[in-house]
Amino acid sequence: MRRGPVLAAGGAVVAGAVALTVALWPGGDGRGPADPPSPPSDRNSAAASRAPSPSRSYPLSKAPRTIPAVREHTAARGPGWRPAEGKGRVVVRDEDLADEARLLAGELKLRYGGDGRARAGDVELALASGADGGPESYTLSVKAGTVRIAAPDEAGVFYGTRTLKQEVAAGRTAPEGVVRDRPAKPQRGFMLDIARKHFDAEWIEDRVRELGDLKFNQLGLHFSDDQAFRIESDSHPEIVSADHLTKDRVRRILKLAASRHITVVPEIDSPGHLGAVIRAHPSLQLRNARGAVARGAVDISEPKAARIVDDLLKEYAELFPGRHWHLGADEYSALTVENPEASFPRLAAAARERYGPDGRVQDLATGWLNDRADTVRPYKKKLKAWNDGFFRGGRAEAAEDLEVAYWTGKEIGTRAPEEYLKAGRELVNYNDEYLYYVLGEPQTFRYPTGQRIYESWTPRVIRGTRPVSAEYDDQILGGSFAVWCDLARSQTQEQVARGIRMPLRATVQKLWDPRTPTLSWSEFVKLADTVR
């Protein structure tokens, strides 16, 4: 692991003769304690377009206050930068950054200046090779009345614009100096259950904008479950629910998400949670030895079940261009009983036929998961499945390239996170103790609070409240806050948006910055109100 910089007293990061300050603006208004006086009123309009003359009359700048917090800030003396409405420009050194530039210009009421060099009052966006912080890292410098944001990839430049937007929110000043920033975790997600509850497309788009401003980079859409199937289908229109998203509307959401460098991760959960498919195809229904229905579960010994699910996987793999895909695989009813072979003899027979006399129902389920992975893999997707879809001790093993989406330790047969990590698997944290917002609070679920996430959760707290060893940190790819709509009418869309507001901010703070937060929870809440 790379050793971090040494902190000096007062929060400064010392590297040779250069002080990198990570201290915060006192008073919460984003200004230093000794901001220089404003110029005379008749010269205000020209202030931002004229290069300042930094001198020792300016105090050393303080690190900006943003959500998530920036990782490093090199202090400097100078007045900082504020947008001059209608006068400053956003210019690009690379045409590929035109979209990011136009977005920022509109937000800060500046002009888009196209390709060119920045002058006083401007913001310049550039791609810079050779940075060692990864594709999502960026450098933001404020000097001589200009702002320069540079990164090795467009995503990093975009995150730099989000930092600048927050720096100048509510009339604050972007401090003089240099921000060097990067995320701790590559996957920073929000998962939304649109199957059990229909969310308006406009509501989803508002969440995309919110997620982008917070530097999340994934939006999971769970759009198929027992209650409904919520996206238009050409291959199986008979399964689609009345309230659904058209493909054209999905494409609009995808375009908006791409403009915010957010990957939309679809999930068609199987072989459980397929009630909407079963209603249109009742012959696929799984039944136990007594003929009782296993709710939402298809009979995985029935070839037609695989054909229909594969039709859907292929159809939506073409609709969703992102590199991530969620295969589900959780809570298959046949494996939530103590003796699956006795309870589901048809599945047991199919398992012995495929895997030999020692084959078990869990092997058949693992084979189903691997077969679905094989269906999606040609589309160049990075695949994940819920942790209770991975089983130990069978004849069949889940494919090695599947990421573990770890959400619970409460299901029968679930394994501790360390088992997956010791085996070398990569894992994404969906800890249901902290990160599950389940409508109506069924069973033992309680609405998570931002404060609890902020004060006691980290990406290494995967199951319950105990962290795994730091030796596994690199295998933990990130985390995702999730909204599940088990009791869909318990909250309106507006109530959900309000309820998840601070939990989202706390989650991304812990995924972006591995350090213990310097702000108290109350200070963090006040900051969130300032930079919204």
C-alpha positions as CSV (number, residue, x, y, z in Angstrom):
1,M,0.0,0.0,0.0
2,R,1.2,3.5,-0.8
3,R,2.2,5.4,2.3
4,G,0.3,8.7,2.7
5,P,1.8,12.1,3.3
6,V,2.8,13.1,6.8
7,L,0.4,15.4,8.6
8,A,1.9,18.3,10.5
9,A,0.2,20.1,13.3
10,G,-3.0,22.0,12.2
11,G,-3.6,19.6,9.3
12,A,-0.9,20.6,6.9
13,V,0.6,17.9,4.7
14,V,4.4,18.3,4.6
15,A,6.4,17.3,1.6
16,G,9.8,19.0,1.6
17,A,9.4,22.7,1.7
18,V,5.8,22.7,0.4
19,A,2.9,22.7,2.7
20,L,-0.3,20.9,1.5
21,T,-3.1,22.1,3.6
22,V,-6.1,20.0,4.3
23,A,-7.5,22.4,6.9
24,L,-11.0,23.7,6.3
25,W,-12.6,27.1,6.0
26,P,-13.5,28.4,9.4
27,G,-17.1,29.5,9.9
28,G,-18.4,27.4,7.1
29,D,-18.8,30.2,4.5
30,G,-15.9,29.1,2.3
31,R,-13.8,32.3,2.7
32,G,-10.5,32.6,4.5
33,P,-10.4,34.6,7.7
34,A,-8.7,37.5,6.0
35,D,-10.2,37.9,2.6
36,P,-9.0,41.1,0.9
37,P,-11.5,43.9,0.7
38,S,-13.6,44.1,-2.5
39,P,-12.5,46.7,-5.1
40,P,-14.5,49.8,-5.5
41,S,-18.0,49.2,-6.9
42,D,-17.3,50.8,-10.3
43,R,-14.6,48.3,-10.9
44,N,-16.4,45.1,-9.6
45,S,-17.3,44.0,-13.1
46,A,-13.7,44.0,-14.2
47,A,-12.2,42.4,-11.1
48,A,-12.5,38.8,-12.3
49,S,-11.1,39.5,-15.8
50,R,-8.0,41.3,-14.6
51,A,-5.0,39.3,-13.3
52,P,-4.5,39.9,-9.6
53,S,-1.2,40.8,-8.1
54,P,-0.7,38.3,-5.2
55,S,1.3,39.6,-2.4
56,R,1.9,38.7,1.3
57,S,-1.1,40.9,2.1
58,Y,-3.1,37.7,1.4
59,P,-3.0,34.9,3.9
60,L,-2.2,31.4,2.9
61,S,-5.3,29.9,1.4
62,K,-7.3,27.2,3.1
63,A,-8.4,23.9,1.5
64,P,-11.8,24.1,-0.1
65,R,-14.8,22.6,1.6
66,T,-16.6,20.1,-0.7
67,I,-18.5,16.8,-0.6
68,P,-16.6,14.6,-0.9
69,A,-13.6,16.3,0.6
70,V,-10.6,16.9,-1.6
71,R,-7.6,14.7,-0.8
72,E,-4.8,17.3,-1.1
73,H,-4.5,21.1,-1.4
74,T,-1.3,23.1,-1.8
75,A,-1.7,26.4,-0.1
76,A,-0.8,29.7,-1.9
77,R,-1.3,33.4,-1.4
78,G,-3.8,35.2,-3.5
79,P,-7.4,36.3,-3.8
80,G,-8.7,33.1,-5.2
81,W,-11.3,33.0,-8.0
82,R,-15.0,33.7,-8.3
83,P,-17.0,33.5,-11.6
84,A,-17.8,36.9,-13.2
85,E,-21.3,36.3,-14.6
86,G,-21.3,36.8,-18.4
87,K,-17.6,37.8,-18.6
88,G,-15.5,34.8,-17.7
89,R,-15.2,31.9,-20.1
90,V,-14.6,28.2,-20.0
91,V,-12.1,27.2,-22.6
92,V,-10.7,23.8,-23.6
93,R,-7.3,22.6,-24.7
94,D,-8.9,19.4,-26.1
95,E,-12.1,19.3,-28.1
96,D,-13.2,16.1,-26.4
97,L,-13.9,18.3,-23.3
98,A,-16.4,20.5,-25.0
99,D,-19.4,18.9,-23.2
100,E,-17.8,19.3,-19.8
101,A,-17.0,22.9,-20.6
102,R,-20.5,23.8,-21.8
103,L,-22.0,22.2,-18.7
104,L,-19.8,24.1,-16.4
105,A,-20.2,27.3,-18.3
106,G,-24.0,27.1,-18.0
107,E,-23.9,26.3,-14.3
108,L,-21.5,29.2,-13.4
109,K,-23.2,31.6,-15.9
110,L,-19.9,31.9,-17.9
111,R,-19.4,31.8,-21.7
112,Y,-18.2,28.7,-23.5
113,G,-15.0,29.9,-25.2
114,G,-14.1,26.9,-27.3
115,D,-10.5,25.9,-27.9
116,G,-8.0,28.3,-26.5
117,R,-5.8,29.5,-23.7
118,A,-7.3,30.9,-20.5
119,R,-6.9,34.6,-19.6
120,A,-7.8,36.2,-16.3
121,G,-11.3,35.3,-15.2
122,D,-11.4,32.1,-17.3
123,V,-11.5,28.4,-16.5
124,E,-9.4,26.1,-18.7
125,L,-10.0,22.4,-19.1
126,A,-7.3,20.1,-20.4
127,L,-6.3,16.5,-20.7
128,A,-2.8,15.8,-19.3
129,S,-1.0,12.6,-19.7
130,G,1.4,11.2,-17.2
131,A,-0.6,11.7,-14.1
132,D,-0.2,8.8,-11.6
133,G,-3.5,9.1,-9.8
134,G,-5.6,7.1,-12.2
135,P,-8.2,8.1,-14.8
136,E,-10.5,9.7,-12.3
137,S,-7.8,11.8,-10.7
138,Y,-7.5,15.5,-11.5
139,T,-5.5,18.7,-10.6
140,L,-7.3,22.0,-10.1
141,S,-5.1,25.1,-9.8
142,V,-6.2,28.6,-9.1
143,K,-3.5,31.2,-9.9
144,A,-3.3,34.7,-11.4
145,G,-7.1,35.0,-11.7
146,T,-7.6,31.8,-13.7
147,V,-8.6,28.2,-13.0
148,R,-7.0,25.3,-14.7
149,I,-8.4,21.7,-14.4
150,A,-6.3,19.0,-15.9
151,A,-6.7,15.2,-15.8
152,P,-5.6,12.1,-17.7
153,D,-9.2,11.3,-18.6
154,E,-12.4,13.1,-19.3
155,A,-13.9,11.7,-16.1
156,G,-11.2,13.3,-14.0
157,V,-11.8,16.7,-15.7
158,F,-15.5,16.3,-14.9
159,Y,-14.8,15.7,-11.3
160,G,-12.6,18.7,-11.2
161,T,-15.5,20.8,-12.5
162,R,-17.7,19.4,-9.7
163,T,-15.2,20.5,-7.2
164,L,-15.0,24.0,-8.7
165,K,-18.8,24.2,-8.8
166,Q,-19.0,23.4,-5.0
167,E,-16.1,25.7,-4.2
168,V,-17.9,28.8,-5.5
169,A,-21.4,27.8,-4.3
170,A,-23.3,30.4,-2.3
171,G,-20.9,33.1,-3.4
172,R,-17.8,31.4,-2.0
173,T,-14.3,31.8,-3.4
174,A,-12.2,29.0,-5.0
175,P,-9.0,29.3,-2.9
176,E,-5.7,30.1,-4.4
177,G,-3.4,27.1,-4.8
178,V,-3.6,23.6,-6.2
179,V,-6.0,20.7,-5.5
180,R,-4.7,17.2,-6.3
181,D,-7.6,14.8,-5.9
182,R,-8.5,11.2,-6.6
183,P,-11.0,8.6,-5.4
184,A,-10.1,5.8,-3.0
185,K,-12.5,3.4,-4.6
186,P,-13.3,2.9,-8.4
187,Q,-16.9,1.9,-7.9
188,R,-19.2,4.5,-6.2
189,G,-22.7,3.4,-6.7
190,F,-26.4,4.0,-6.0
191,M,-28.8,1.2,-6.8
192,L,-32.5,1.8,-7.4
193,D,-35.3,-0.7,-7.3
194,I,-37.7,0.4,-10.1
195,A,-39.3,-3.0,-10.3
196,R,-41.3,-2.9,-7.1
197,K,-42.0,0.8,-7.4
198,H,-42.4,2.8,-10.6
199,F,-40.2,6.0,-10.5
200,D,-40.8,8.8,-13.0
201,A,-38.1,9.2,-15.6
202,E,-37.7,12.8,-14.5
203,W,-37.1,11.7,-10.9
204,I,-34.4,9.3,-12.0
205,E,-32.8,12.0,-14.1
206,D,-32.8,14.3,-11.1
207,R,-30.9,11.6,-9.2
208,V,-28.4,11.3,-12.0
209,R,-27.6,15.0,-11.8
210,E,-27.3,14.7,-8.0
211,L,-25.1,11.7,-8.2
212,G,-22.8,13.4,-10.8
213,D,-22.3,16.4,-8.6
214,L,-21.3,14.1,-5.8
215,K,-18.8,12.1,-7.9
216,F,-20.7,8.8,-7.9
217,N,-20.0,6.8,-11.0
218,Q,-22.6,4.1,-11.1
219,L,-26.4,3.9,-11.1
220,G,-27.8,0.4,-10.7
221,L,-31.3,-0.2,-12.1
222,H,-33.1,-3.3,-10.7
223,F,-35.9,-3.3,-13.2
224,S,-37.3,-6.9,-13.0
225,D,-38.8,-8.6,-10.0
226,D,-41.9,-10.4,-8.8
227,Q,-44.0,-7.3,-8.8
228,A,-43.2,-5.9,-12.3
229,F,-41.0,-5.7,-15.3
230,R,-40.3,-2.0,-15.9
231,I,-38.5,-1.5,-19.3
232,E,-40.0,-1.9,-22.7
233,S,-39.1,-5.3,-24.3
234,D,-39.1,-6.3,-28.0
235,S,-38.2,-9.9,-27.4
236,H,-40.9,-10.5,-24.7
237,P,-43.5,-7.7,-24.6
238,E,-45.9,-10.0,-22.8
239,I,-43.9,-9.6,-19.5
240,V,-43.8,-5.7,-19.4
241,S,-45.9,-4.0,-16.8
242,A,-48.3,-1.1,-17.5
243,D,-46.1,1.5,-15.8
244,H,-42.7,1.2,-17.4
245,L,-39.9,3.1,-19.1
246,T,-39.8,3.1,-22.9
247,K,-36.5,2.3,-24.5
248,D,-36.3,5.9,-25.9
249,R,-36.7,7.3,-22.4
250,V,-34.0,4.8,-21.1
251,R,-31.7,6.1,-23.8
252,R,-32.3,9.7,-22.6
253,I,-31.4,8.6,-19.1
254,L,-28.3,6.8,-20.4
255,K,-27.2,9.9,-22.4
256,L,-27.6,12.1,-19.3
257,A,-25.7,9.6,-17.2
258,A,-22.9,9.5,-19.7
259,S,-22.6,13.2,-19.6
260,R,-22.0,12.9,-15.9
261,H,-19.6,9.9,-16.4
262,I,-22.0,7.6,-14.7
263,T,-22.4,4.0,-15.8
264,V,-25.9,2.6,-15.6
265,V,-25.7,-1.0,-14.4
266,P,-28.8,-3.1,-15.2
267,E,-29.9,-6.0,-13.2
268,I,-32.2,-8.8,-14.4
269,D,-32.3,-10.9,-11.3
270,S,-32.5,-14.7,-11.9
271,P,-33.4,-17.5,-11.2
272,G,-35.4,-15.9,-8.3
273,H,-37.3,-12.7,-8.4
274,L,-38.8,-13.5,-11.8
275,G,-42.5,-13.3,-10.8
276,A,-43.3,-10.9,-13.7
277,V,-41.9,-13.4,-16.2
278,I,-43.7,-16.3,-14.6
279,R,-47.1,-14.5,-14.7
280,A,-46.8,-14.6,-18.5
281,H,-45.2,-18.0,-18.6
282,P,-46.8,-20.0,-15.7
283,S,-45.2,-23.3,-16.9
284,L,-41.9,-22.0,-15.7
285,Q,-43.0,-21.8,-12.1
286,L,-40.9,-23.8,-9.6
287,R,-42.9,-26.0,-7.2
288,N,-41.7,-28.1,-4.3
289,A,-42.4,-31.8,-3.7
290,R,-45.9,-31.1,-2.4
291,G,-46.7,-29.0,-5.5
292,A,-46.5,-25.7,-3.5
293,V,-45.4,-22.6,-5.5
294,A,-42.0,-21.2,-4.7
295,R,-42.7,-17.5,-5.2
296,G,-40.8,-15.7,-7.9
297,A,-38.6,-18.7,-8.7
298,V,-38.3,-20.4,-12.1
299,D,-37.7,-24.1,-12.5
300,I,-34.1,-24.1,-13.6
301,S,-34.4,-27.7,-14.9
302,E,-36.7,-26.4,-17.5
303,P,-34.8,-25.3,-20.7
304,K,-37.5,-22.8,-21.7
305,A,-36.6,-20.7,-18.5
306,A,-33.0,-20.3,-19.7
307,R,-34.1,-19.4,-23.2
308,I,-36.4,-16.6,-22.1
309,V,-33.9,-15.1,-19.6
310,D,-31.1,-15.3,-22.2
311,D,-33.4,-13.5,-24.7
312,L,-33.8,-10.7,-22.2
313,L,-30.1,-10.6,-21.3
314,K,-29.1,-10.2,-24.9
315,E,-31.8,-7.6,-25.6
316,Y,-30.8,-5.3,-22.8
317,A,-27.0,-5.9,-23.1
318,E,-27.4,-4.0,-26.4
319,L,-29.5,-1.3,-24.9
320,F,-27.1,-0.6,-22.0
321,P,-23.6,0.2,-23.3
322,G,-21.8,0.4,-19.9
323,R,-19.2,-2.1,-19.0
324,H,-20.9,-3.4,-15.8
325,W,-23.7,-5.9,-15.5
326,H,-25.5,-7.4,-12.5
327,L,-26.7,-11.0,-12.8
328,G,-28.6,-11.1,-9.5
329,A,-28.7,-14.8,-8.3
330,D,-29.9,-14.1,-4.8
331,E,-32.6,-15.7,-2.7
332,Y,-33.5,-18.6,-5.0
333,S,-36.2,-20.3,-3.0
334,A,-34.9,-23.8,-3.6
335,L,-31.8,-22.9,-1.7
336,T,-33.5,-21.2,1.3
337,V,-34.6,-24.4,2.8
338,E,-32.6,-26.9,4.9
339,N,-32.8,-29.8,2.5
340,P,-33.1,-28.6,-1.1
341,E,-32.8,-32.1,-2.6
342,A,-35.8,-33.5,-0.5
343,S,-37.9,-30.4,-1.1
344,F,-37.2,-30.1,-4.8
345,P,-36.7,-33.6,-6.2
346,R,-37.0,-32.4,-9.8
347,L,-34.1,-30.1,-9.4
348,A,-32.1,-32.7,-7.5
349,A,-32.6,-35.2,-10.4
350,A,-31.4,-32.5,-12.9
351,A,-28.4,-31.8,-10.8
352,R,-27.4,-35.5,-10.7
353,E,-27.9,-35.7,-14.5
354,R,-25.6,-32.8,-15.1
355,Y,-23.0,-33.2,-12.4
356,G,-23.0,-36.9,-11.6
357,P,-24.3,-38.8,-8.6
358,D,-23.0,-36.3,-6.1
359,G,-24.6,-33.3,-7.9
360,R,-26.7,-31.1,-5.7
361,V,-29.3,-28.4,-6.2
362,Q,-26.7,-25.7,-5.4
363,D,-24.6,-27.0,-8.3
364,L,-27.5,-26.6,-10.7
365,A,-28.0,-23.0,-9.4
366,T,-24.2,-22.3,-9.9
367,G,-24.4,-23.8,-13.4
368,W,-27.4,-21.4,-14.1
369,L,-25.3,-18.4,-12.9
370,N,-22.3,-19.4,-15.0
371,D,-24.5,-20.0,-18.1
372,R,-26.1,-16.5,-17.7
373,A,-22.6,-15.1,-17.4
374,D,-21.6,-16.8,-20.6
375,T,-24.6,-15.2,-22.3
376,V,-23.6,-11.7,-21.3
377,R,-19.8,-12.0,-21.5
378,P,-19.5,-11.6,-25.3
379,Y,-20.9,-8.1,-24.8
380,K,-17.7,-7.2,-22.9
381,K,-19.4,-6.6,-19.6
382,K,-17.8,-6.8,-16.1
383,L,-20.1,-9.2,-14.3
384,K,-21.3,-9.3,-10.6
385,A,-23.8,-11.3,-8.6
386,W,-25.1,-11.2,-5.1
387,N,-23.1,-13.0,-2.5
388,D,-25.8,-15.5,-1.6
389,G,-25.6,-16.8,-5.2
390,F,-22.1,-18.2,-4.5
391,F,-22.0,-21.6,-2.8
392,R,-19.3,-23.6,-1.1
393,G,-18.5,-27.2,-1.2
394,G,-20.3,-28.2,-4.5
395,R,-19.2,-29.8,-7.7
396,A,-19.7,-26.5,-9.6
397,E,-17.8,-23.3,-8.9
398,A,-18.9,-19.8,-9.8
399,A,-16.8,-18.3,-12.7
400,E,-13.7,-16.7,-11.4
401,D,-14.3,-13.3,-13.1
402,L,-17.6,-12.7,-11.2
403,E,-17.5,-9.8,-8.7
404,V,-19.2,-10.5,-5.4
405,A,-21.9,-8.0,-4.6
406,Y,-22.0,-8.5,-0.8
407,W,-25.2,-7.5,0.8
408,T,-26.0,-9.8,3.7
409,G,-24.9,-12.5,6.1
410,K,-28.5,-13.4,7.1
411,E,-29.4,-15.9,4.4
412,I,-29.0,-19.7,4.8
413,G,-25.5,-20.8,3.7
414,T,-24.1,-17.3,3.3
415,R,-20.4,-17.0,3.8
416,A,-18.3,-14.4,5.6
417,P,-16.7,-11.8,3.3
418,E,-13.3,-13.1,4.2
419,E,-14.0,-16.4,2.5
420,Y,-14.4,-14.6,-0.9
421,L,-11.5,-12.3,-0.3
422,K,-9.1,-15.1,0.8
423,A,-10.0,-16.9,-2.4
424,G,-8.9,-13.8,-4.4
425,R,-12.3,-12.6,-5.5
426,E,-13.0,-8.9,-5.9
427,L,-16.0,-7.5,-3.9
428,V,-18.3,-4.6,-3.9
429,N,-19.9,-3.5,-0.6
430,Y,-23.7,-3.3,-0.3
431,N,-23.8,-3.9,3.4
432,D,-27.5,-4.1,4.4
433,E,-26.7,-3.0,7.9
434,Y,-25.7,0.5,6.7
435,L,-26.5,0.9,3.0
436,Y,-30.0,-0.5,2.5
437,Y,-32.9,1.9,2.4
438,V,-35.9,-0.5,2.4
439,L,-39.3,1.2,2.0
440,G,-41.6,0.4,4.9
441,E,-38.8,-1.0,7.1
442,P,-39.9,-4.6,6.8
443,Q,-38.4,-7.4,8.9
444,T,-35.4,-6.0,10.8
445,F,-34.6,-3.2,8.3
446,R,-34.5,0.4,9.5
447,Y,-33.9,3.5,7.4
448,P,-30.2,4.1,7.4
449,T,-29.0,7.5,8.5
450,G,-26.2,9.5,7.0
451,Q,-24.7,10.1,10.4
452,R,-24.3,6.4,11.1
453,I,-22.6,5.9,7.7
454,Y,-20.4,8.9,8.2
455,E,-19.3,8.0,11.7
456,S,-19.0,4.3,11.7
457,W,-19.0,2.7,8.2
458,T,-16.1,2.3,5.8
459,P,-15.7,0.2,2.7
460,R,-14.1,-2.5,4.8
461,V,-17.3,-2.9,6.9
462,I,-18.9,-5.4,4.6
463,R,-21.0,-7.6,6.9
464,G,-22.6,-6.3,10.1
465,T,-20.5,-3.7,11.8
466,R,-17.0,-5.3,11.9
467,P,-14.4,-4.4,9.3
468,V,-12.4,-7.0,7.5
469,S,-8.6,-6.8,7.6
470,A,-6.9,-3.9,5.8
471,E,-4.9,-6.5,3.8
472,Y,-8.0,-7.0,1.6
473,D,-8.6,-3.3,0.9
474,D,-7.4,-3.5,-2.7
475,Q,-9.9,-6.3,-3.4
476,I,-12.8,-4.2,-2.2
477,L,-13.7,-2.2,-5.3
478,G,-16.1,0.2,-3.7
479,G,-19.7,0.2,-2.5
480,S,-23.3,1.1,-3.3
481,F,-26.1,2.6,-1.4
482,A,-29.4,0.9,-2.4
483,V,-33.1,1.8,-2.3
484,W,-35.4,-1.3,-2.2
485,C,-39.1,-0.9,-2.5
486,D,-40.5,-3.9,-0.6
487,L,-43.5,-1.9,0.7
488,A,-43.7,0.4,-2.3
489,R,-46.4,2.8,-1.0
490,S,-44.7,3.5,2.3
491,Q,-43.0,6.6,0.8
492,T,-43.5,8.9,-2.2
493,Q,-40.8,9.6,-4.6
494,E,-40.3,13.0,-2.9
495,Q,-39.9,11.3,0.5
496,V,-37.4,8.9,-0.9
497,A,-35.3,11.7,-2.4
498,R,-35.3,13.5,1.0
499,G,-34.6,10.4,2.9
500,I,-31.5,9.4,0.9
501,R,-30.0,12.9,0.6
502,M,-27.6,12.7,3.5
503,P,-26.9,9.0,3.3
504,L,-25.8,9.4,-0.3
505,R,-23.4,12.2,0.8
506,A,-22.0,10.3,3.7
507,T,-21.5,7.2,1.5
508,V,-19.6,9.0,-1.2
509,Q,-17.4,10.8,1.4
510,K,-16.3,7.4,2.7
511,L,-15.8,5.9,-0.8
512,W,-13.8,8.9,-2.1
513,D,-11.6,9.8,0.9
514,P,-10.2,7.0,3.1
515,R,-9.3,9.3,6.0
516,T,-11.4,9.9,9.1
517,P,-13.5,12.9,8.3
518,T,-12.3,16.2,9.8
519,L,-15.7,17.7,10.0
520,S,-18.2,16.7,12.7
521,W,-21.6,15.4,11.5
522,S,-23.3,18.7,12.2
523,E,-20.6,20.6,10.3
524,F,-21.0,18.1,7.4
525,V,-24.8,18.7,7.3
526,K,-24.2,22.5,7.2
527,L,-21.7,22.1,4.4
528,A,-24.2,19.9,2.5
529,D,-26.8,22.8,2.7
530,T,-24.2,25.2,1.4
531,V,-22.9,23.2,-1.6
532,R,-26.2,21.8,-2.8
